Amino acid sequence: MFISNAYAQTAAAADPGLMGSLTTFLPLILMFVVMYFLMIRPQQKRQRELKAMMDALTKGDEVVTAGGIVGRVNRVTDSYVTLEIAAGTEITVQKNAVTTLLPKGTLKAL
């Protein structure tokens, strides 16, 4: 008489549905999208540019290696580049060690 009856909730009200699941994973999805545009995409672009630069190396180009050696390209093969670092001094380095292509005439200015 003084206490009201308590009824169980229906199953439809207990199920959060599609919107509840989406809002649960939305921060994770948003974090992945931000990370893609801030970290992954620029790195892929940099790798594409570096590969294009390595494929375009020709005799006479002035380059800088990963170790900081500056030289002029004398010979290019599939995997290696021969650099002239001084008059009569040549070294052979791997192609992927070349990091920067310098403008023509840079070696004369040094």
C-alpha positions as CSV (number, residue, x, y, z in Angstrom):
1,M,0.0,0.0,0.0
2,F,2.6,2.6,1.0
3,I,5.4,1.2,-1.2
4,S,5.0,1.5,-5.0
5,N,5.8,-1.4,-7.3
6,A,9.3,-1.4,-9.0
7,Y,9.3,-2.6,-12.6
8,A,12.4,-3.7,-14.6
9,Q,13.5,-1.6,-17.5
10,T,12.9,-2.9,-21.0
11,A,15.8,-4.3,-23.1
12,A,15.5,-1.4,-25.6
13,A,16.2,1.2,-23.0
14,A,19.3,-0.6,-21.6
15,D,20.9,-1.0,-25.1
16,P,22.9,2.2,-25.9
17,G,22.5,1.6,-29.7
18,L,24.8,2.8,-32.5
19,M,25.1,6.3,-31.2
20,G,26.4,5.1,-27.8
21,S,29.0,3.0,-29.4
22,L,30.1,5.7,-31.8
23,T,30.5,8.3,-29.0
24,T,32.6,5.8,-27.0
25,F,35.1,5.3,-29.9
26,L,35.0,8.9,-31.2
27,P,38.0,10.1,-29.2
28,L,40.1,7.2,-30.3
29,I,39.1,7.7,-34.0
30,L,39.7,11.4,-33.7
31,M,43.2,10.8,-32.2
32,F,44.1,8.5,-35.0
33,V,43.0,11.0,-37.7
34,V,45.0,13.8,-36.1
35,M,48.1,11.6,-35.8
36,Y,47.7,10.6,-39.4
37,F,47.7,14.2,-40.6
38,L,50.4,15.5,-38.2
39,M,52.9,12.6,-38.3
40,I,52.3,9.8,-40.9
41,R,51.3,11.8,-44.0
42,P,54.3,14.3,-43.8
43,Q,56.7,11.4,-43.3
44,Q,55.4,9.6,-46.3
45,K,55.7,12.8,-48.4
46,R,59.3,13.3,-47.2
47,Q,60.1,9.7,-48.1
48,R,58.6,10.0,-51.6
49,E,60.6,13.2,-52.2
50,L,63.9,11.6,-51.0
51,K,63.3,8.6,-53.3
52,A,62.6,10.8,-56.3
53,M,65.8,12.8,-55.5
54,M,67.9,9.5,-55.3
55,D,66.4,8.3,-58.6
56,A,67.3,11.6,-60.3
57,L,70.9,11.6,-59.3
58,T,73.2,12.2,-62.3
59,K,76.9,12.7,-62.8
60,G,78.0,16.2,-61.8
61,D,75.4,16.7,-59.1
62,E,76.7,18.2,-55.8
63,V,75.4,16.3,-52.8
64,V,75.7,16.0,-49.0
65,T,75.8,12.5,-47.4
66,A,74.3,11.4,-44.1
67,G,77.8,11.7,-42.5
68,G,78.1,15.3,-43.7
69,I,80.5,14.6,-46.6
70,V,80.1,17.1,-49.4
71,G,81.0,15.9,-52.9
72,R,80.3,15.8,-56.6
73,V,78.8,12.7,-58.1
74,N,81.1,10.9,-60.6
75,R,79.3,7.6,-61.1
76,V,75.8,6.3,-60.3
77,T,74.9,2.6,-60.1
78,D,71.7,0.9,-58.8
79,S,72.8,0.9,-55.2
80,Y,75.9,3.0,-55.0
81,V,77.2,6.5,-55.8
82,T,80.8,7.4,-56.3
83,L,81.6,10.9,-55.0
84,E,84.6,13.1,-55.7
85,I,85.3,14.8,-52.4
86,A,88.6,16.4,-53.4
87,A,90.8,16.5,-56.5
88,G,91.6,12.9,-57.2
89,T,89.9,11.6,-54.1
90,E,86.8,9.4,-54.6
91,I,84.6,7.5,-52.2
92,T,81.8,5.1,-52.8
93,V,78.7,5.4,-50.7
94,Q,75.3,3.8,-50.7
95,K,72.6,5.8,-52.6
96,N,70.4,6.1,-49.5
97,A,73.3,7.8,-47.7
98,V,72.8,10.9,-49.9
99,T,70.5,13.2,-48.0
100,T,70.6,16.6,-49.8
101,L,71.1,17.7,-53.4
102,L,73.0,21.0,-53.4
103,P,72.6,23.8,-56.0
104,K,75.3,23.8,-58.8
105,G,78.4,25.8,-57.8
106,T,78.1,25.2,-54.1
107,L,81.4,23.3,-53.9
108,K,83.3,26.2,-55.5
109,A,81.9,28.6,-52.8
110,L,83.2,26.4,-50.0
